[in-house]
Amino acid sequence: MAVRTERKGAVLVLTMDRPERRNAFDGAMTRALDAALNEFEDDDSVRAAVLTGGPDFFSAGTDIRVWAGEPTERGGPYGIAGRRLRKPLIAAVEGAAAGGGFEIALATTMIVASRTAFFSFPEVGLGLVAECGGLFRAPRALPLNVARELLLTGDPLPAQRAHELGLVNRLTEPGAALGEALAIAQRIAGHAPIAVRETLHAVEAAYAADDEDRWLDTATAKERARASVDATEGVAAFLAKRPPHWTGT
């Protein structure tokens, strides 16, 4: 099963489980996360959830050997990046949250990360762009110049720095991110569910209309980048483990 689920009282733990590819997404994993999140949102007895990739890494994003499948009806890319969550979902990050993995974390309600964690957008090194919300969620969650740096260089942002900048809500010792995320989720689950739901809805609604335009901007950037010769070269070079030769076409 690409995504495992486990109930802990009123909290659901969702674990991305494709370790042989560092939890990189293919179509099956996108569908599995979408199904798990649909279950979470449709079950009124579940009041909060935690999304984790396990003790070693969060997610490497898209598996570019096979790509991540089509966006889902309710969840969009990866089954989550286009989803308007009705309940709190907390990301528990150990190790890499790279590319789409970073965008998945940005799509959650809040982020808990251990000191081993780091966040990155390596897409420009492949001739691509951050296609699944990173182009507008990163500047929203981080200072603009920091977001620009991450998106344009592909360099990693360590969890300690991410915490200082306000991207990460809680910073933990290695191996403790899931436990801390669970504690927050259980605290939220102990509050009145309607009040929690309406609070989350009101906060997210402030950005909902703007997001529609930003998705259109992202689609344009995605189409132009993917149609380039450089995108073909970047992916081929990555798979062949050689430096790319950019032509700017």
Backbone torsions as a table, in degrees:
resi	resn	phi	psi	omega
1	MET	NA	125.2	-175.5
2	ALA	-70.2	-25.5	176.0
3	VAL	-135.1	119.5	178.8
4	ARG	-96.5	146.6	177.5
5	THR	-124.3	146.8	179.2
6	GLU	-146.3	128.6	177.9
7	ARG	-83.6	135.4	171.4
8	LYS	-130.5	83.3	-174.7
9	GLY	67.8	-123.8	-179.4
10	ALA	-90.5	9.9	-179.0
11	VAL	-114.5	137.6	176.5
12	LEU	-108.2	128.5	175.9
13	VAL	-100.9	124.0	178.6
14	LEU	-110.4	123.2	-177.8
15	THR	-116.8	115.9	173.0
16	MET	-69.2	129.4	-167.9
17	ASP	-136.6	70.9	173.0
18	ARG	-133.5	62.4	-169.7
19	PRO	-63.0	-28.0	-179.1
20	GLU	-65.3	-19.0	176.9
21	ARG	-119.9	24.2	179.8
22	ARG	54.0	39.1	-179.4
23	ASN	58.7	28.9	172.8
24	ALA	-71.8	144.5	-170.7
25	PHE	-90.4	129.5	161.8
26	ASP	-108.3	-176.3	-178.0
27	GLY	-61.1	-38.0	-178.4
28	ALA	-65.1	-38.1	-179.5
29	MET	-71.5	-37.3	174.2
30	THR	-58.1	-47.2	179.9
31	ARG	-65.1	-36.0	-179.2
32	ALA	-68.7	-41.9	178.4
33	LEU	-68.0	-38.7	176.8
34	ASP	-59.3	-46.0	-179.2
35	ALA	-63.7	-40.9	-179.5
36	ALA	-66.2	-39.5	178.8
37	LEU	-72.0	-33.5	174.3
38	ASN	-62.8	-42.3	177.2
39	GLU	-60.0	-45.3	178.8
40	PHE	-59.1	-47.8	-175.5
41	GLU	-72.8	-27.9	-175.0
42	ASP	-89.6	-12.0	-177.8
43	ASP	-98.3	106.7	-176.6
44	ASP	-66.5	-16.5	179.1
45	SER	-80.2	-11.7	176.4
46	VAL	-99.5	124.2	-171.9
47	ARG	-109.8	-16.0	177.6
48	ALA	-158.6	164.5	-179.3
49	ALA	-145.5	160.0	175.8
50	VAL	-124.3	134.8	176.9
51	LEU	-113.4	124.5	-177.9
52	THR	-135.8	160.0	174.7
53	GLY	-109.5	4.4	-177.4
54	GLY	102.1	-172.0	-170.5
55	PRO	-80.1	-12.7	-171.3
56	ASP	-109.2	-31.4	-179.5
57	PHE	-161.0	157.5	177.7
58	PHE	-88.6	-72.7	176.0
59	SER	-163.2	141.0	176.0
60	ALA	-88.8	8.9	176.8
61	GLY	83.7	-131.5	-176.8
62	THR	-84.1	134.7	170.4
63	ASP	-78.9	98.8	-171.9
64	ILE	-73.1	-4.0	172.1
65	ARG	-70.2	-34.0	-174.8
66	VAL	-130.2	-8.8	-176.6
67	TRP	65.7	175.6	-166.0
68	ALA	-101.4	12.8	179.2
69	GLY	77.9	179.4	-177.5
70	GLU	-78.1	148.8	172.3
71	PRO	-57.3	146.1	-179.9
72	THR	-88.6	162.0	-175.9
73	GLU	-62.6	-44.2	-176.7
74	ARG	-92.2	-29.1	-171.6
75	GLY	-108.0	-15.4	-177.3
76	GLY	72.3	-153.1	-179.5
77	PRO	-56.8	138.3	-178.4
78	TYR	61.1	6.2	-177.6
79	GLY	78.4	4.4	-176.9
80	ILE	-140.7	-32.7	-168.3
81	ALA	-64.6	-25.2	178.1
82	GLY	-105.4	10.8	-174.8
83	ARG	-85.7	136.3	171.5
84	ARG	-96.7	97.7	-174.5
85	LEU	-64.4	135.8	177.5
86	ARG	-99.6	-10.0	177.7
87	LYS	-135.1	157.3	-179.2
88	PRO	-67.5	135.1	176.5
89	LEU	-128.8	121.9	-175.3
90	ILE	-109.3	128.4	176.3
91	ALA	-85.3	131.7	174.1
92	ALA	-111.7	108.4	-169.1
93	VAL	-110.4	121.6	168.4
94	GLU	-119.0	138.2	177.5
95	GLY	68.9	-146.2	-169.8
96	ALA	-78.4	132.7	163.8
97	ALA	-122.0	88.9	-168.8
98	ALA	-112.6	141.0	176.9
99	GLY	57.6	-121.0	178.0
100	GLY	-60.9	-26.9	175.8
101	GLY	-63.3	-39.0	175.1
102	PHE	-66.4	-41.5	-179.8
103	GLU	-65.7	-34.4	175.3
104	ILE	-63.9	-45.3	178.1
105	ALA	-61.1	-40.4	178.9
106	LEU	-65.9	-23.4	-179.5
107	ALA	-81.9	-9.8	179.4
108	THR	-84.5	176.1	-176.5
109	THR	-76.6	-36.8	176.9
110	MET	-159.3	167.1	-174.1
111	ILE	-127.6	130.0	168.4
112	VAL	-111.8	132.5	-177.5
113	ALA	-137.7	146.4	173.7
114	SER	-87.9	168.8	-178.9
115	ARG	-66.3	-13.4	176.4
116	THR	-80.3	-14.9	-170.9
117	ALA	-76.1	151.9	168.7
118	PHE	-149.6	157.5	-175.1
119	PHE	-124.6	138.4	-179.3
120	SER	-155.0	156.7	172.5
121	PHE	-119.6	88.5	-177.2
122	PRO	-82.8	5.4	-170.0
123	GLU	-57.7	-40.0	-177.1
124	VAL	-61.2	-26.4	177.1
125	GLY	-72.1	-10.2	176.8
126	LEU	-108.7	2.8	-175.8
127	GLY	79.2	18.3	-177.2
128	LEU	-118.5	179.9	174.4
129	VAL	-124.1	163.4	173.9
130	ALA	-69.5	106.3	-166.9
131	GLU	-93.1	-11.8	-166.4
132	CYS	-119.4	42.9	174.8
133	GLY	108.0	-15.4	-176.4
134	GLY	-63.5	-30.9	-177.2
135	LEU	-65.6	-25.5	178.4
136	PHE	-116.7	-25.3	179.0
137	ARG	-78.1	-32.5	178.2
138	ALA	-63.7	-47.9	177.0
139	PRO	-65.5	-21.0	177.5
140	ARG	-78.4	-37.7	-175.1
141	ALA	-89.0	-18.4	-174.9
142	LEU	-128.3	161.5	169.3
143	PRO	-55.3	142.4	-173.1
144	LEU	-54.9	-45.8	-177.5
145	ASN	-67.3	-31.0	176.0
146	VAL	-68.1	-44.4	178.0
147	ALA	-60.8	-43.5	177.9
148	ARG	-57.8	-45.2	-179.0
149	GLU	-60.3	-46.1	-179.4
150	LEU	-62.9	-45.1	-175.9
151	LEU	-70.5	-31.1	-175.0
152	LEU	-94.9	-21.6	-179.7
153	THR	-104.9	-27.5	-173.8
154	GLY	78.9	2.2	-177.8
155	ASP	-69.3	150.0	-178.9
156	PRO	-78.9	150.3	173.9
157	LEU	-109.1	110.5	-179.9
158	PRO	-65.2	153.0	-176.7
159	ALA	-59.7	-38.1	179.4
160	GLN	-58.4	-46.9	178.9
161	ARG	-66.8	-39.5	179.0
162	ALA	-61.6	-35.9	177.8
163	HIS	-69.1	-42.3	179.1
164	GLU	-62.1	-32.9	-178.5
165	LEU	-85.5	-6.8	177.7
166	GLY	93.1	0.5	176.8
167	LEU	-69.6	-44.2	-179.3
168	VAL	-95.1	126.5	-179.4
169	ASN	-72.1	-46.0	-178.9
170	ARG	-133.3	136.4	177.0
171	LEU	-109.1	131.1	-176.0
172	THR	-124.8	170.7	171.5
173	GLU	-72.9	159.5	-180.0
174	PRO	-53.6	134.5	178.6
175	GLY	86.7	-4.8	-174.0
176	ALA	-106.0	1.2	-176.1
177	ALA	-63.5	-42.8	-178.8
178	LEU	-62.7	-45.2	-179.8
179	GLY	-61.1	-41.3	179.4
180	GLU	-68.5	-41.4	178.0
181	ALA	-62.8	-39.9	177.6
182	LEU	-62.4	-41.5	-179.7
183	ALA	-61.9	-41.1	178.3
184	ILE	-66.8	-44.7	-179.2
185	ALA	-61.5	-40.4	-179.9
186	GLN	-69.0	-32.9	176.0
187	ARG	-65.4	-44.6	178.0
188	ILE	-62.8	-42.4	-177.6
189	ALA	-64.2	-19.3	178.8
190	GLY	-82.2	-6.4	179.0
191	HIS	-93.8	170.7	-177.1
192	ALA	-63.1	121.8	-173.1
193	PRO	-62.5	-36.7	179.5
194	ILE	-67.3	-42.5	179.4
195	ALA	-62.5	-41.8	178.3
196	VAL	-63.7	-47.5	-178.3
197	ARG	-61.6	-45.2	-177.7
198	GLU	-70.3	-33.7	175.4
199	THR	-63.3	-47.7	179.5
200	LEU	-61.7	-42.8	-179.9
201	HIS	-61.3	-44.2	-178.1
202	ALA	-65.3	-40.8	179.2
203	VAL	-65.1	-46.7	-177.7
204	GLU	-70.2	-30.0	-178.5
205	ALA	-63.2	-24.1	179.9
206	ALA	-63.1	-22.7	-177.8
207	TYR	-111.9	-8.3	-170.1
208	ALA	-59.4	-48.1	-178.0
209	ALA	-65.0	-41.5	178.8
210	ASP	-63.0	-36.1	-179.2
211	ASP	-60.2	-36.3	-178.9
212	GLU	-59.6	-43.4	177.4
213	ASP	-68.7	-37.4	-178.7
214	ARG	-68.7	-32.2	174.6
215	TRP	-65.9	-36.6	176.9
216	LEU	-65.5	-42.3	176.6
217	ASP	-61.4	-41.4	179.4
218	THR	-64.2	-41.1	179.7
219	ALA	-61.1	-39.8	178.1
220	THR	-64.3	-46.3	178.5
221	ALA	-62.1	-41.1	179.1
222	LYS	-61.3	-47.3	-177.4
223	GLU	-63.3	-42.4	-179.1
224	ARG	-67.5	-42.0	-179.7
225	ALA	-67.6	-46.4	-177.2
226	ARG	-66.9	-26.1	179.8
227	ALA	-79.8	-7.3	-175.6
228	SER	-81.1	155.2	173.5
229	VAL	-64.3	-35.8	-179.4
230	ASP	-60.6	-35.5	178.6
231	ALA	-64.6	-43.9	177.2
232	THR	-61.2	-43.7	179.8
233	GLU	-65.8	-42.0	-177.8
234	GLY	-62.8	-44.3	179.0
235	VAL	-67.6	-42.9	179.8
236	ALA	-62.2	-41.7	179.8
237	ALA	-65.4	-40.5	178.5
238	PHE	-61.7	-46.5	-178.3
239	LEU	-67.4	-31.9	179.4
240	ALA	-87.2	-3.3	180.0
241	LYS	57.1	49.2	177.5
242	ARG	-134.2	161.8	177.7
243	PRO	-67.4	141.8	178.0
244	PRO	-76.6	155.6	173.9
245	HIS	-115.2	102.5	-176.3
246	TRP	-82.2	139.8	176.9
247	THR	-117.4	-10.5	-178.0
248	GLY	72.0	23.7	178.9
249	THR	-126.2	NA	NA
